[in-house]
């Protein structure tokens, strides 16, 4: 863990446990303990960490430049964010594709 550990505590007021749990979750996510535990599960080589930081910095700079151009009135530039498609192990085809005999090149005879 980090050198400066802070304990998280929440008081339950008037027996409202749901509100106390909500506060506990918010405080635990704000302090970053779980993120640090996840990062420490696997070893990351220093070169990999530096490369990742550099990639993030390049992306942030690129995004800042694009947004600055858009705010400046440049209409030729567009900021497009990739949308991740849901992936399931059982169904690798896209939802628009239907599994029919014709898709496999087969025909049914009457």
C-alpha positions as CSV (number, residue, x, y, z in Angstrom):
1,X,0.0,0.0,0.0
2,X,1.0,3.6,-0.1
3,X,3.2,5.0,2.6
4,X,0.5,7.3,3.9
5,X,-2.4,5.1,4.7
6,X,-5.7,6.6,5.6
7,X,-8.4,4.6,7.3
8,X,-11.8,4.8,6.0
9,X,-14.7,5.0,8.5
10,X,-18.3,5.9,8.2
11,X,-20.8,6.6,10.9
12,X,-24.3,5.1,10.5
13,X,-26.8,7.9,11.3
14,X,-30.3,7.0,12.3
15,X,-29.8,3.4,11.3
16,X,-29.6,4.3,7.6
17,X,-27.2,1.6,6.4
18,X,-27.8,2.1,2.7
19,X,-26.6,5.7,2.9
20,X,-23.6,4.7,5.0
21,X,-22.7,2.0,2.4
22,X,-23.0,4.6,-0.3
23,X,-20.6,6.9,1.6
24,X,-18.2,4.1,2.2
25,X,-18.1,3.1,-1.4
26,X,-17.5,6.8,-2.5
27,X,-14.7,7.3,0.1
28,X,-13.0,4.0,-0.8
29,X,-13.0,4.9,-4.5
30,X,-11.7,8.4,-3.8
31,X,-8.8,7.2,-1.7
32,X,-7.6,4.8,-4.4
33,X,-6.8,1.8,-2.2
34,X,-8.5,-0.7,-4.5
35,X,-6.8,0.7,-7.6
36,X,-3.5,0.3,-5.9
37,X,-4.2,-3.3,-4.9
38,X,-5.2,-4.1,-8.5
39,X,-2.1,-2.5,-9.8
40,X,0.1,-4.5,-7.4
41,X,-1.5,-7.8,-8.3
42,X,0.8,-8.2,-11.2
43,X,4.4,-6.9,-11.8
44,X,4.8,-4.2,-14.3
45,X,8.2,-3.7,-15.7
46,X,9.5,-0.1,-15.4
47,X,9.9,0.2,-19.2
48,X,6.2,-0.9,-19.7
49,X,5.1,1.7,-17.1
50,X,7.1,4.5,-18.8
51,X,5.7,3.5,-22.2
52,X,2.2,3.5,-20.9
53,X,2.6,6.9,-19.3
54,X,4.0,8.2,-22.5
55,X,1.1,6.8,-24.5
56,X,-1.4,8.4,-22.2
57,X,0.4,11.8,-22.4
58,X,0.4,11.6,-26.2
59,X,-3.3,10.9,-26.3
60,X,-4.1,13.7,-23.8
61,X,-2.0,16.1,-25.9
62,X,-3.7,15.0,-29.1
63,X,-7.1,15.4,-27.5
64,X,-6.3,18.8,-26.2
65,X,-5.1,19.9,-29.7
66,X,-8.2,18.6,-31.4
67,X,-10.5,20.2,-28.9
68,X,-8.6,23.5,-29.2
69,X,-9.0,23.4,-33.0
70,X,-12.8,22.7,-32.6
71,X,-13.2,25.6,-30.2
72,X,-11.3,27.8,-32.6
73,X,-13.9,27.2,-35.3
74,X,-12.1,24.6,-37.4
75,X,-14.9,22.6,-38.9
76,X,-12.7,20.1,-40.8
77,X,-11.6,18.4,-37.6
78,X,-13.8,15.9,-35.8
79,X,-13.3,14.2,-32.4
80,X,-14.5,10.7,-32.6
81,X,-14.3,8.4,-29.6
82,X,-14.3,4.6,-30.2
83,X,-17.3,2.8,-28.8
84,X,-16.4,-0.7,-27.6
85,X,-18.7,-3.4,-28.8
86,X,-20.0,-5.9,-26.3
87,X,-18.2,-9.2,-26.7
88,X,-19.5,-12.5,-25.7
89,X,-17.6,-15.8,-25.9
90,X,-20.6,-17.8,-27.0
91,X,-21.7,-15.5,-29.9
92,X,-18.8,-14.0,-31.9
93,X,-21.0,-12.8,-34.7
94,X,-22.5,-9.4,-34.8
95,X,-26.1,-9.1,-33.6
96,X,-27.3,-8.0,-37.1
97,X,-26.2,-11.3,-38.6
98,X,-28.7,-14.1,-38.5
99,X,-27.6,-17.6,-38.5
100,X,-29.4,-19.1,-41.5
101,X,-28.5,-21.8,-43.9
102,X,-28.1,-19.3,-46.8
103,X,-25.2,-17.6,-44.9
104,X,-23.3,-20.8,-45.0
105,X,-23.8,-21.3,-48.7
106,X,-26.3,-24.1,-48.4
107,X,-29.7,-24.5,-50.0
108,X,-32.7,-26.4,-48.9
109,X,-34.5,-28.5,-51.5
110,X,-38.3,-29.0,-51.4
